[in-house]
Structures are given as structure tokens and as C-alpha cells.
Amino acid sequence: MRCSIPNRIRKALVVAGSVLCVFMVFAKPSVAGPCTPDRGEAPGIYVPDRGCFALGIGYEYEHFHVLGTSFHNNAYNANFTMHLFDAVTGATGRLTVGAEGAMDAGFGGKASTNPAVDAKSFFIGAGPHAALETNSRFEPWVHGLVGLQHFRFTQGAGFGSNNGLGYKIGGGVDIRLAPRLSWRVEGDYVGTDFKSVLESNYSAGTGLVLHF
């Protein structure tokens, strides 16, 4: 069974994508903020030794309860963040705001049906990313993403391929291993909207982040 994306979900995705595109077009790294020490920050203000971009790759454990069934997946995760501006700056640190795009591809799930069917998931979305950058090795951050959530169930005619609105709200901490390499630990509340029903799910993951 195939479910087309309802108009209200399609409109929400268009609005979210349009807002992100505007940020990406008008917020140039060279003027969005002092991402590197040679950007002319005022004396005495903390400036991290990194560029304006971050690329993360990692693993996630995902648990879903959707469409009347439960399952968990292993997932590959990739995300890209661009620095937009500094909300607060000071001598010991700064609160940064960026735009993040992320993609999760889940596999290995077994839905709680009789008989059990294979379950795969896919999410692609974008939204704001805020981080507290200091001299500490630990960088806490939060984000909120909205986008397309897809589930694919095999070996059964009752589910099939399903598309709907998905969003992730959560955060984590990046632990600096080298000046431009960090180890990331994160957790998220994962919301899904299928057939006008909001479901609550969660995910937890880890991986590496390259700053450039």
C-alpha cells in the first residue's frame, strides 16, 4: 500500500525548505560570524580555531511506534551544519546559531506484526542548530529538524511504503579529540505524523564530526 503525502504535510515541507534556503543564500560564512581567528573579532573575545562548516557521520539506534506497530532500527546518520551568526559572544565563549541538514537511513528492523515483517526507515530534514563553544573540550548543542519521514515494510501487504511528516528535537555534546575533530553523542525525540496521528519515538547515536 502506498500513501501519498497530504497537502498539509507537503506545504509544511515547502515552507521549512524555503526558510532554510533563504538562510543558506543570504548568510555567507565570511560575514555571518568570525569562524576563524583571522576574521577580525574584537580584542579579548573568544574565537574558536575552526571554520564555518561541520560534517558529521555516525550511527543511531532508533525506536519507532508507528502505524499500529513497534520496531527498532540501526541507522546510518549524516549531517551538515553551516554557521550563521553568533547570538552571544564573550571572553570565555560564544553561543552560535547555524543551519543544519541531516539524513538518517535505518535498517534491520522487525515490526511487531504476525508474521513479523522487515522495517526500514529514512528521514531527511533541516532546521536550526545552536551550540555553546568555549575552550573546554565539551561543546553542548541543541537542534530542531523538520522534514520527510519514510517507512518501508516488506513481506506484507498491510503496510508497504509510507511517507509522512517527521521532526527531531534534541541535542548532545561534541567532545574535542583534535582542533577540528570531535566525537559526538546525541539523543532526540522523534515525532512522526501518519494518517493525521502524531506518534512519539526516540533515537540515540554517536559519531565523528569534522570542522572545516
N, C-alpha and C positions, 0 to 999 in steps of 0.2 A: 504494500500500500504506500502510495506516495502522497505527501502533503505539501501543497504549495504554500508559500509564505503569505500570510494575510496582509492586507493593505496597511493596517495599522503598524505591523511589525516592519514592513518594507519602508514606511515613512520614517519610523524611528531610526532605522539603519541609515537612511539617506541623510537625515539631519545630523546624526553623530558623525558620519563620514565627512559631511560638508564642513562642520566645525573644525575637525582635525585638519582637513586640507587647508583651510584658511590659516590656521596656526603654522602649518608647515611652510606655506608660501611666504608669509609676511614676517615670520620670526627667523631671521638669519643668524646663524651661530656667531658671526663676527660682531653683531650688535646686540644679541639677546642677553649677553652677560659675559663677564670675564672668566671664560672657561680655562684659560691657561695664564701663567704668571706674566706674560708679555702683553696683556690686554689693557694695561693702563689703569688698574684698580687703585683706589686712593690708598695712601700710605697707612700702614697699620691694620688694614683689613685682610682677613684670612682669604687666601686664594688657593684652591686645590691644584695639585700638579696633575692635570688631566685635560682631555679635550672635551668637546661638546656632545659627544655621542657615546652610547654604551650598547654593546651587543651581548645578549645573554643566551646561553644554550644549556638545557638541563633536563631533568627527569621530574615527573609529577605522579603522585598517587591520587586518583580521582574516585570519589564515591558519588553515585547518582541514584536518585529515586524519581523516576520519570515514567509517564505513560502507564502507571499501574505496576511497574516492576522495578526491582533494585539490582544494581550491579556495581562493580568497581573495575577500573581500568588502570593499567600502566600507561604513561603518556610521555611523548617527546614534547618539549617546550622550547620555543624560540621567541625572543622579544627584542625590540629595538627601541631605544629611548633617545630623544633629542632634547637637549637643554633649551628652555625658552627664556626664562628670566629668574632672577633672584628675588624672592619675596622679602627676605630679611638678610642683611649682611652685618658682620661684626668682626671683632679682633680674633675671636676663637672659633668662628664657624659661620655657616650660612645655610639658609633654608632655600632650596632650589625647587623650581617647578618646571616640569618637562612634559612632552607629549610622548606617549608610549603606544606602540603597536605590538600585538602578541598573537601567537598561534600555538594551539595545543592539538596534538594528534594522539588519541587514545586507542589502545588495542588490548586484546586479551581478556575482555570481559565476558561473563556468562550471566545472562539475565535470569531472574528468579521465576522462570516460567516452567511449565510442564508440557512437553520436554523443554529443557534448557536450550536457549539459542545464543549464538555468539553476538556480542555487542561491541561496536566501535563508536568512538566519538570524535568530533572535530569542532574546534572553536577558533574563530578569528575575530579580533576586535581591537579597539583603540580607545584611548582616554588619557586623563591627566596622571602624572607621576610626580610625587613630592618627596624630597629626601633631605635629611639633615647631614651636611658634610662638615666634618671637623678634622683635627689632627689625629683623632682616635682611629684605631683600626676598624671600628664598628660604625657602620652607616645605616641607621634605620630609615625606612621608607614606607610609603603607602601609595596605593593606586586604585583607580576605578576604571574598569573597561566595559564597553558595551559592544555587541556585535552579533554575529550569526552563530548559532549552535546547531550542530548536525549530529544525528544519531543514525547508525545503520545497523539493523538487526538482520542476521542471516538465518537460514534453515527454518524459516517460519513465515507464514503469510499474514500473521496478525499485526506485525509491526512494520517491517520493511524499512524504507528510508523516510526520515522525518527531519524537517527544518523548522527552526523557531528562533525567537529572540533569546539571547544569552547575555549575562553580565557577570563580572567578577569584581568583588570588593575585598580588599585585604592589604597585606603588607608583609614586610620581612626585614631582614638585616643583611647587608653586604659586609663580609669580613675581608679586609685588605690582605692579600697574600704578597703582592708586589705593588709598586706605584700605580700601575694601570691594569692590575688583575685582581679580581675579588672572587670569593666563594659566597654564593647566595643561598639563603634559607628563607622560605616563604610559605605562607598559608593564605587561603582565600575562601570566602563564602561564594558559592557559585549558584546564581539564580538562573532558572530556565522557565520559559513561557511556551507551553504547548497546549493547543486547543483551549486557549483562554484560562489555563490553570497555571498558577505560579508554583514552581517546585523549588525546594531548598536542598542544596547539595554542598559539597566541600571538596577541597583539594589541598595537598601539601607537597612541596617539592624542594629540590636543591639543584645547584649547577654552578657554572662559572660565568663571570661577567668580564668582558674586555672593554676598557675605556680608551677612547681614541679621539 
